[in-house]
């Protein structure tokens, strides 16, 4: 994923500065991404409705090259979620920057997904009503695991990545549509399908339709995920980044420095939004 940000130097920065100038900026083209270039990126992002984070990522570069932004996450959505959750806007910008995969869609227009075969195995053997026979469901799940180990398996793995994940999902849907959709993570924030009921969607199919509609809908699902977890929401409101990272990313958050990245992103955005 291409990210051009403050402090970078080189030909790609020169090209960015030239594109910004064609879009109305008045930058000295020197190949150095300094304060003036960052301000020009933010100004352009605000003008076209993108998240104004001052980072020239794939979406900013795409719109500079003429692509439409109708399916891209926009600043107004982040503002609305900040108000809805009663969270500082800079904090919302920080979690979007650090926790997002950057883009919610692949080059072919399909949402970013990752199919989890071990979740498929779990969902197949989970009773959904009083009439369900747990033992029979377990036998059925194990039978499918024996026949299709890449799609149903007690162990994680089998990942293909990118567009190939959609083929895995399509094959899994032939076994059980609902369980398959519940067993994939969706969009820029990789929200698992099995959360659909907690998040207030009518069905997993309805959840998936929203994830396919645009990045604003994907961010709404992320907001619902935070909103329905009181501890996570409290950590975000109070900007306790280590606690937030632990709840959202799991115990490995320290190894990946999620809390440090969140704190740094927050400080940068707080400074900008205070200006």
Phi, psi and omega in degrees: 000127182279122174229120177246121188218177183309131180099342180288152178222156174131185184296324180293330176289320177301315180297318177299314180299321178295318178296319178296321178295321177294336179269005174117354178285166179230063184269148168280120185278098183236000179076013180243120180275087179257199183299318183295319179292320178298318178296322179292322177297314179299316181298317179295315180301317179297320183296323182264358175092007180282168172298122187270076183258358179075008179251128179273090177262189184304322183289318177296316179295323180294317180291326175297333180268004174108000180286152176284158183244015188295332180262003185267149177301135182239164184300320183297328178293318179295322177298315182297319180291322178301317179292317182297319182270355184057051181235143178302137183302321180299327178290322177295318177299320182295313181292327176296317182294316188274319187271344180282148174283002177099309179226142180267353184227150176277171181299336180271006177090355179274149179295150174294129177222165169217119182272131183249106184293330180288331175289323176301316178298317180295316183293324180295328183262007180269121177297140181246353177207169180296337182280344183289139178264108184301320181295318180294321178296320178298316179298317180297315179298318180292324177296316178293326177296323179291324182277325187226066186297339179281345182248330181226120186196137176296341182256143174295163175131190179078012185295140178249332177082154174056221183294335181295338177296330179290329176290319176301315180297317180300319179293320179294325180295334176291335178278315178196111187298311184295311180299322181295313180296325178290341187263007177247149170266146192232136168079189185297334183253006173050052177280126181291140181299330184290353176277000190308318184290315177302325184276356173092018177271153183291332181195168176292329177296321178294320176301313182297321178301320178292320180294333179277347187279326181168169181289333176295321176293324177294321179290327176298321177296320177298318178297319178297322180299317178290317185299327184267008176237095185305321181292320179294316180296317179298318180297322179289317180299323182267000179056040173273088192293323179295320179293315178301313182297321179296316180292320186275321186256349181090180186295345181277005185302325183292323180297326181264004176058033182300319182294321178294317179296320179295315180298315180295317179296318180298313181300319180295315182287326178298320178296318181292315184286341177278342184288000000 
